[in-house]
Amino acid sequence: MKVDSEKVKKVAVVGLSCLGDMLLASAALWNLRNFLPEAYFVVWVGPGGKAAVKDDPLWDEVRIYDKAGKYGGIRGRLRFIRELRDGGFDLIIDLRSTLVPLFSGCRYTPLWGLREFFLPKRIHEAERNLYAVSTLGVPILRRNLHFHVRKEDRERVSQVLKDVLQGRTFVMMNPGSRNPKKRLPVKLCAEVGKKLAEEHRALIGVIGYSEEERRDAQEVLEGLKPHCLDLSGPLALSLVGAYMERASLFVTGDTAAMHLASALGVPTVGVFGPSKPDRYGPWGNQHRVVLAPVPCAPCNDRGCVMGDDFRCLELVESQEVYGACAELLSQL
């Protein structure tokens, strides 16, 4: 199915619930927007993925697709289909790969899942989305992930860092994750951070959004004093992005923040255990991947064959992570 851009005046994008997944789809969506510059775009997105698009001037309207509320159950799905049919859309892009497009009443109803069905399993998720949108006749002009940082957040961060950096190298670190299996050990982060502070005069900004992530961040910060900056807590994603833009390096596990760093072009060291870096790792930026030193990694969260409840990240050596950091910093 090829889309005639002259026949598309209004587009419905049905997004995903996960922030990381929305960021991984951002390259494909940027190229679609560029292909249809005059069309009116409405993006539905789950509550968890809203921050990826809500402040972005690319989109004319952002609505919440809440499966636990208005759009829950069979009635909710029927309500959503009615909204689509009443909305006068010409094209629907359903990133969830459901059959909803077939009932949407749109002129163009591509099924996202069928377009990527025959792709290799190990292809990166961003590439899968780019391929799917290219099958609609959309030229791929840019392969980088995309995220919009607000001007006021940049100005705020500039003021903060002007007072605290004092010529030091700014490094950001994310020990936490909403998935406990992907959290980096506090000891690992503290050791890597200390080495960066000693060898590269680094100031380490530590992030952590949720309550559990913030607890991990506070432990790391305690081990890094006085070479640290507390950026933990529920900061708006655009503000985190504004700090990240100023960083020379980002150290993280497999989290949405890693994809944010990719979107902003920040050199990144990603530490992986259960999840697959070839499919979900950094994309389009300078990066290094450190994989847990066990023969079963990555296992993609399907159950730990070693019987130790996904503790493989505890086996990662801080010297290996530091080495990857030093290599990237040497290229600046």
N, C-alpha and C positions, 0 to 999 in steps of 0.2 A: 504493500500500500504506500503510494507516494502522495504527499500532501501538496495541493496547489495553494501557495501562500496567498494568492489573490482571492481565494474563496474562504479564508479563515479570518473572521472578525472578532471572535470571542473563543477563548481557550479555557478549559477546566483542567487543572492539574490536581490529581488526587495523590497527596503525599503520604509520607510514612510517619509512624509514631515515634521512632527512635531518632534522636538528634544526629548521631553518627551516620545513620543511613541517609538522612536528608542531605548531609554534607557530601556524602559519596555520590549522590545524584546531582549535585550542583553543577558539575561540568556539563552534563547532558542538558540540563535545564537552561543554562546560560546560552548554549548554542541554539536551542529551540527559540528562546526569546529574541536572539539576534536574527534568526530566520523570519520571525514574525514581529517586526518592530512596531507595527501599527495596531496589532491585535490587543484586545483587552484580556488580561490574564487574571483568573481567580484561582488561588491556590488553597486547597483544603489540606490541613496538616494536623497530625495528632498533637496533643498538648506537649508531649516531650520533644517534638521536633519543631515547634513553633519558632524558637529562637533562631533557627537557621535562616528564616525568611522574613520575619515580621517587620524588620526595619529596612528592608531592602527595597530601594526605589524601582528595581526591575519589575516588581509585581504590583498590579493595580489594586488587588484586594486579597487579603489573607483571612481565611475562615478556619475555625477549629473543627476538626473531625473527631468527635469524642465518642468512641465506641462504648464507653461506660455510661454515657448520658443520652443525648438527643438521638444519636445514630446507633444505639445499641439494639441488638436483637433483630428479628425479622422486620418488625415495624419500623425500626430505625433505618434499616437498609432500604425499605420501600419509600420512606420519607426522603431519603437522600436521592434515590432515583427520580422521584417526582421533582425535586429541586433542580436536578440536572435537566430534566425534560422541559421544565418551565423556564429555564435560564437562557435558552436560545444559543447554546454553545455549538460551535462548528467542529471543534476538535476536543477530544478528551485524552489525557495521558494519565493512566492509572498505574502509578509506581508500585501499587500493592499486588499487581498481576492478578486481579480478579476478573470476573465476567461482567462486571457492572457496565463497561463501555457498550456492550451489546444491547443494553436496555436504556441507554442514555438519550437516544433520539438525536445524537450528533451526526453530522455528515461523515466525519472520519472517526472510526472507533478501533484503533489498533489495540491488540492484546499484548501488553508488555512481556508477559511471561513466555508466550510463544516465540517472540522475537529473539529471546536469549536462550531458548531451550536447548539448541544444538551447540552452544558455545562450550569450550572446554571448562571443566569444573574448576580448574586452578587459575582461571583468568581473573584479574583484579575486578572488584565490584564497580569501580569507577569506569573501567573499560567496558564492562557489560552494559552499563547504562548508555555510554557513548555509542556503542554498536547499535543498541536498540533504537536510539533516536536517529541514527544515520540511515536506518532502513526506511524511514519516512521521507527520505530525500533531503534531510537537513544537512547542510555542509558543516563539517567539524572544523571550525576555525581556531578553537582553543581547547586544550585538553586539561588545563589546570582546574582544580576545584575552585569554588567561588564563595566568598563571604564578604558582606558589606559591613564595614566599621564606621560608626557614626562620627562625624566631625567633632562633636562636643566631647566624645570619649577620648579621642586623640588629644585634644587640648588638655583635658584633665590629667591624662597620663603624663604628658610632657611636663606639666608642672610638678607632679610627684617625683618623677625620675630626675628632674633637674636638681632637686634638693638632696637626693640620696645616692645617685650613681657616683658622682665625683671621679669620673674617668675610669671606673671599673667596667668590666665586661658583664653585661646583663644576661643571665641564664635563667630560664624558667623550668620548673620541675612539677610533675604531677604524680604523686605516689598513689593516689586513690583511684577507685573505679566503683561504679554501682554494682558491678559483678565481682564478688569477693575473690573469685579465681584469678582475676586479672590485676589485683592490687599488688603494687611493688612493695617488697619488704622495707620497713622503715630503716633498718640498719643499712641496707644497700643504698638507699637514697642519701642517707646522712654521710656515708663514706665517700660516695661519688661527689656530693656537694662540697665536702671538706677539701677533697683533692683539687676540685675546680677552683675553689677559693684560694688555695695555697699556690697552685701552679699558674693560674690565669687571672688572678685578682678578680675573681667573679663575685658578683652579688647574686644570690640565688633567690628568685621569687617563687614561692611555693603556693600552688593553688589547690583547692579542694572544695567542691560545691556542697554536697549533702552533709548531714551531721556526721556520718561515719567517715566520709572523706576528710572532713575538717579535723576530726580527731587524729587521723594519720598525719595530716599536714602539720598539726601542732607538734607532734612527736618529732618529725623531721626538723622543724624549725628550732626546737629545743637543742637538737644536736648540731645545728649550724650557726648558732649565735657566735659572734655578732654579724656574720656575713650573709644575712638573709633579709628578705622582705616578705611580710605576711600578706598574701593575696588570697587567703582562704575565705570561705563563706559564700553565700549566694549572690555573687557578682553577676550582673547582666553579661550575656555572652559577648556583646559588642565591646564592653569594657575589658573583658579578658582578652579579646582580640586586639584591642588597642595596646595593651601591655605586650602581647605576644609579638606584634609588629616590631617592637623595639628590642626584642631579644635576639641575641646572636646564636642561641641554641635552646632547644626544648627537649627535655628528657621525660619520657612517659611510658606507660604501658599501653595496651590496646584499648583506647578510649576515644570518645567523641572529640576530646581536646586534641588528640593526635591528628585527626582529620581537619580540625580548625587550623592547626599549624601548617598542614599541607596547603590548605586554601590560601594562607597568607604568605607562603613561600619561606617559612622559617626552617632552618636546618634542624633536623630532628633525629634523636636516637630513640628508637622504639624497642622496648624489651618485651619479648613474646614468650609465652609458655603454651597454654591450651589452644589459643586461636592461631589462625593461619596468616602469616604476614604476606604471602604471595597473593592472597585474596583481599585482605583487610588492612594491609600495612600502609605506611606513608606513600603518598602518590604525588609525583610531579615536583617535589622539592628535594634539595640535598638531604640525604638521610643514610643512616646505618641501622641495621636490625641486629639485635642480640637475641639469640634463641636459647632457651633453657637447655642445659647440657644433659638431656636425657633422650634415649633413642626413640621414644614415643611422641616427642614434641615435634610439630604441633598436633593436637588430637581433636581440635574443634569442639571441645566441651562435651564429648559424647560419653564420658565416664572414664575415670582414671584407672588404667590397667595396672598401675603400680600399687594401688590400694592405699594411697597416702593423701587422698582428697585434694588433688590438684595443688600440691605443694612444690611443683617444679620450679616456680620462680624463686623460691628460697635457695635454690642451688646455683643461681646465677652469681658469678664472681664480680665484685665491684670493680676490680681492675680491668675486666673486659669491657664493662660499660664505660668506665673512664677513658679507656683507650679509644673507643669509638667517638666519644665526646671530643677528645683532644685532636683526633684526626679531622673532624669537621671544623673545629675552631682554627686549625692550622691553615685551612683553605680560605678563610675570610680575608 
